Amino acid sequence: MPDLLTFALALIPLAIAGLLIWLYLTYWGGAADEKKENKAVYQGVVKKDWVATGRIDFATQEESGTDDPQRPAEFRLLVEERRIVQSLAGNENLEIQWRLATLKEAKVVIASYHKHLADNGMIKTVVAEETPAPAAPPATEAPPAPSGAADAAGKPPAEPHMRVVAGGSS
């Protein structure tokens, strides 16, 4: 019986300490967090806002299996930007960030890439030798040619052409 009484007397201060800790964290500890949230962090004065530097990069997820360079993967086009911010002390700081490219920026990259391929003759086209030749039509007698076409019989027929004239008043 004396052991039970000693045990009960030891639990009373522990229960009171637990209650005081709970009250502190619930009421007084929460007010300190709200004061920290209300403080605004001064970052300085923006002297020059975000401007694209012209540098691009491609990013992918680490788990996308890009160990094999021949294996297709999903890439995202990133664009580098910078801005100049003046600190409280008057120093100018250069901030650099990478962001996802917009559709317009991606189209500019693709257009310049296609121009590069065309300028360097790197665009592959279908070669006429690779396509099978169509079967020759059955041999028939040609109708007599008009008198003006007798000299042009040895030449292949000319392809039709169209003349495009820019708009304007006549």
C-alpha positions in Angstrom: 0.0 0.0 0.0 2.8 2.5 0.7 4.2 1.9 -2.8 0.8 2.8 -4.4 0.6 6.0 -2.4 4.2 7.0 -3.4 3.4 6.3 -7.0 0.2 8.4 -6.9 2.0 11.3 -5.3 4.7 11.2 -8.0 2.1 11.2 -10.8 0.4 14.4 -9.5 3.4 16.8 -10.3 3.8 15.1 -13.7 0.1 15.6 -14.6 0.3 19.3 -13.5 3.5 19.8 -15.6 1.8 18.2 -18.6 -1.2 20.5 -18.2 1.0 23.6 -18.0 2.9 22.6 -21.1 -0.4 22.0 -23.0 -1.7 25.4 -21.9 1.5 27.2 -22.9 1.6 25.6 -26.4 -2.1 26.1 -27.0 -2.5 29.7 -25.9 0.8 31.5 -25.4 2.9 29.6 -28.0 0.4 30.2 -30.8 0.5 34.0 -30.4 4.2 34.0 -31.0 3.7 32.3 -34.3 1.1 34.8 -35.4 3.5 37.7 -34.7 6.2 36.1 -36.9 3.8 35.7 -39.8 2.7 39.3 -39.7 6.3 40.6 -40.1 7.1 41.3 -43.8 10.5 40.5 -45.0 12.1 43.5 -46.8 13.7 42.3 -50.0 14.9 45.6 -51.4 13.9 47.8 -54.3 13.7 46.2 -57.7 15.9 48.3 -60.1 15.3 46.2 -63.2 12.6 43.5 -63.3 12.9 40.0 -64.6 14.5 39.9 -68.1 15.2 36.8 -70.2 19.0 36.3 -70.7 18.5 34.1 -73.9 19.9 31.0 -72.2 17.8 27.9 -72.4 18.1 24.4 -70.9 16.1 21.2 -70.9 15.2 19.5 -67.7 13.7 16.1 -66.9 12.9 14.1 -63.8 15.7 12.0 -62.3 13.6 8.8 -62.4 12.8 9.2 -66.1 15.4 6.7 -67.2 17.7 9.1 -69.2 20.7 6.8 -68.6 20.4 5.6 -72.2 20.7 8.7 -74.5 18.9 6.8 -77.3 15.8 6.2 -75.2 13.0 8.8 -75.6 12.1 10.8 -72.5 10.0 13.8 -71.5 11.9 17.1 -71.3 10.8 20.6 -70.3 12.2 23.7 -71.8 13.6 26.1 -69.2 14.5 29.8 -69.7 16.9 31.8 -67.6 15.9 35.2 -66.3 17.7 37.8 -64.2 16.8 41.0 -62.3 18.6 43.6 -60.3 17.5 44.4 -56.8 19.0 47.2 -54.6 19.4 46.1 -51.0 18.8 48.2 -47.9 22.5 49.0 -47.8 22.4 50.3 -51.4 24.2 47.4 -53.0 22.9 46.1 -56.3 22.3 42.3 -56.3 21.8 40.2 -59.4 19.1 37.5 -58.9 19.0 34.6 -61.4 16.1 32.2 -61.8 15.1 29.4 -64.2 11.5 29.1 -65.2 9.4 27.0 -67.6 9.3 28.5 -71.1 6.1 30.0 -72.5 4.6 28.6 -75.8 5.9 31.7 -77.7 9.4 31.1 -76.4 9.3 27.4 -77.3 8.1 28.3 -80.9 11.1 30.7 -81.2 13.5 27.9 -80.2 11.9 25.4 -82.6 12.0 28.0 -85.5 15.7 28.8 -84.9 16.5 25.0 -84.7 14.7 24.3 -88.0 16.5 27.3 -89.6 19.8 25.9 -88.4 19.0 22.5 -89.9 18.0 24.0 -93.2 21.1 26.2 -93.4 23.5 23.3 -92.8 21.7 20.9 -95.0 20.8 18.6 -92.2 17.1 18.1 -93.0 16.6 14.6 -94.4 14.2 14.2 -97.2 12.7 11.2 -99.0 15.0 10.2 -101.8 13.3 9.3 -105.1 15.4 6.1 -105.3 14.0 4.8 -102.1 10.4 5.0 -103.3 9.3 2.2 -105.6 8.7 3.3 -109.2 5.0 3.0 -110.3 4.2 0.2 -112.7 4.4 1.3 -116.4 1.0 1.7 -118.1 0.2 -0.8 -120.8 1.7 0.1 -124.2 -0.9 1.7 -126.3 -0.7 3.8 -129.5 -0.5 7.5 -128.8 -3.0 9.7 -130.6 -1.7 11.9 -133.3 -0.2 15.1 -131.9 -1.4 18.5 -133.1 1.0 20.3 -135.5 2.3 22.8 -132.8 3.2 20.0 -130.4 5.4 18.0 -132.9 8.5 19.8 -131.8 7.7 19.5 -128.1 7.1 15.8 -128.3 10.6 15.0 -127.1 10.2 17.3 -124.0 8.3 16.2 -120.9 5.1 18.2 -120.3 5.6 21.3 -118.4 4.3 21.5 -114.8 1.4 23.8 -114.3 2.5 27.0 -112.5 0.7 29.8 -110.8 1.7 33.4 -110.7 1.1 35.1 -107.3 0.7 38.9 -107.3 0.9 40.9 -104.2 -2.3 42.8 -103.3 -2.7 46.5 -103.8 -4.8 48.9 -105.7 -4.8 48.6 -109.5 
